[in-house]
Amino acid sequence: MSQQAPVSARPNVRVILFGLMIAMTLAMLDNMIVSTALPRIVFEFGGADHFTWVVTAYVLGTTVSTPIWGKLGDLYGRKAVFLTSVVVFLIGSALCGMSGSGVFGGADTGMVELIAFRAVQGLGAGGLMVGVMAIIGDLVPPRERGRYQGMIAAIMAIAMVAGPLVGGFITDHLSWRWAFYVNLPLGGVALLLLAVTMHLPKYRTEHKIDWLGAALLSVGITALVLVTTWGGKQYDWSSPQILGLAVLAVAALGVFALVERRAPEPILPLGLFANRNFAVISVIGFLLGFAMFGAMNFLPLYQQTVQGASATNSGLLLLPLMFGMLVVSLVVGRTITKTGRYRAFPIIGGVVMAVGMWLLSQLDLGTGKTESSLYMVVLGVGMGFLMQTSMLIAQNSVEQKDLGAASGATTFFRSIGGSFGVSLFGAIFANRLADSPAGPALAGNGGGEGGAMDLENLKQLTGPARELVLGGLSDAISHVFLWALFITVAVPVLAWFVKEVPLRATNDVPPASATPEEEAEVALGKTPV
């Protein structure tokens, strides 16, 4: 049984939070910075057929490693494991920047090197994201946690807008390699700051890693991510490759569930799902990632094609969405800290988010930028109610010794939901576009697999042809948001079943034999256990 060692003094949470925010910023920014630099990388290395793997390798590494990092933190201590993940991320960043430079090979092997090193970087990023949430859980009691997690949500919102802008500036004025090298000084500051200032509670537990469970989980997650990445793009959904990967995913995860039931220290303790709040919030996280990340990918496409914005300006046009998310995340976090109540927020957030999806499903050829910005504000407000509240509920549902596993599972379900959403909505978009009157026109104008298109060729269209193509694009994009609405409406319905468990004022957990009165005292911070 884990026991928390006494802490002589409350750590300087604000100083540590600054270091954690740098680390989270690096993990969130990186994918978006690199996406902007990809055209330049492909121009230098070639390998256009494989360039999507530069993104996929990072996503795969992050998703696979997230639950494993969380459990390692529970076993060996959050600080050492988190600092290790920072080092892995920085090593991966340095190696990515050196790809194709002659250190490991020339430009002819540059794309292969970059893909491999991006996987290393993704492994480190998985530890950064789950580690930040778990460390806040160690430092701050649940009653106060909402305020700090609201700040992290605000950082995530800022990163989603700043990423393309920073990436564009670096690519245009320096070199694409600095999209990776920029992580080194910032990460070094975070590493030094946290190594010196972060002193976390110590836990004593049996150190026995569930290697078999980790391997099975990795195989299952990898197969799932590849199904969602390749399905309907590289391979048809009914192809032997996709069906084979789907069977592999089901088999690996099924055996994983059997192994976890007997493992002394399971990577993902299945007993966590016996807690109603944890089970419900895990499903909500999956649906949130599915609808949010899947649908949001189509906002820049709408802005760049139908509204005629540049790639940089389309990033700026997302500011209303991020502003709504940022403000509400901060307000909700402080409100939870002040009142100790949280059940209403995921319900409200689900309803508002559904309204936002419905509004975005009304986008058409005549929708102005001001009108679409207001729609995005509504969606951002809904996301702000949900993003960190879901993590708070998950952490408050488990014992302190399982905090890392719970944080990792919550992050994982949101990530895998986003992966499914991007794939499914991409298929919906492509099919709707192909069936529209604009389908033949796009097919002869740079339209390719999955509805890809050459924006430069689209700009050359005039008159009825242009209106036909842009009308087809706006219809297909609005259709995606309509399907996202159907997913989103399930969120407030599920959130209704969340039970309001008092947020503890300390990180102490009442023993199993505690009476209801003793549990209430612990929740209020009156009785040390």
BELLIN-V190391 format. One record per helix or strand of 3 or more residues. SS is the DSSP state (alpha for helix, beta for strand). FROM is the first residue (numbers start at 1). TO is the last residue. If there is no record, write none. Layout:
ss->[SS	SS]
from->[FROM	FROM]
to->[TO	TO]
//
This chain:
ss->[alpha	alpha	alpha	alpha	alpha	alpha	alpha	alpha	alpha	alpha	alpha	alpha	alpha	alpha	alpha	alpha	alpha	alpha	alpha	alpha	alpha]
from->[13	48	52	78	107	142	178	211	240	270	276	311	319	343	369	400	438	449	455	463	516]
to->[45	50	76	97	139	173	197	230	262	274	305	316	339	360	396	435	443	451	459	495	523]
//
